[in-house]
């Protein structure tokens, strides 16, 4: 067989092999995937801090912050943005 025929057969057979692998879930949807975020450190002009947590931990931190803000606004007669 010529090299062109072998190469053509290899290229045709390759997509079948790749199709057998299960598709990965997107990182945003996987609760155990780790995401890192850089945040600025107060008091510094160019200093940042890298914080890494799983998606589940990021969601818990977001819920805690919302809960804390709701409690703070409920205790005061007037909140910022109201």
Secondary structure as UniProt FT lines:
FT   HELIX           3..19
FT   TURN            27..29
FT   TURN            31..32
FT   STRAND          34..40
FT   TURN            42..43
FT   STRAND          48..54
FT   HELIX           55..75
FT   TURN            80..81
//
